[in-house]
């Protein structure tokens, strides 16, 4: 993904959505750091992609991320999505 500049309000929005998505996917599971980093990375990639296409609605961003990686909300599904790119 090419380098992009985002205004502070977009960075704040993306950060909030990332936190919400990761919390939903993790769902209170006790995960190792590598797994948690993978979840964070995949969620961030999906958020950045959606924002780059013009999406700014936080609920829509969450739906996009969770639809792609959390069906069902399980870590093994997230890691397979992350590893397959």
C-alpha positions, 0 to 999 in steps of 0.5 A: 500500500502506498504511503498516504497522509491522513488528517488527524480526524481520520487517524483518530477514527481509524484508531477507534475502529481498530480498537473496537475491531480487535476487541471484537475479534479477540473476544476476551481470549488470552492470546500470545503477542504474535497472534495479537500482533497479527490480528492488529495488522490484518484489521489495520490493513483492512481499515486502511484499504476501506478508508483509502476508498473513501469510507469514513463511517465507523460502523461501516468500517467495522462491518467491512473488517469483521465481515472479512476476518471474523466469520465466526469471530475466531482467532484461527480464522483471523490468522488464516486470513492474515497469512493468506494476505 
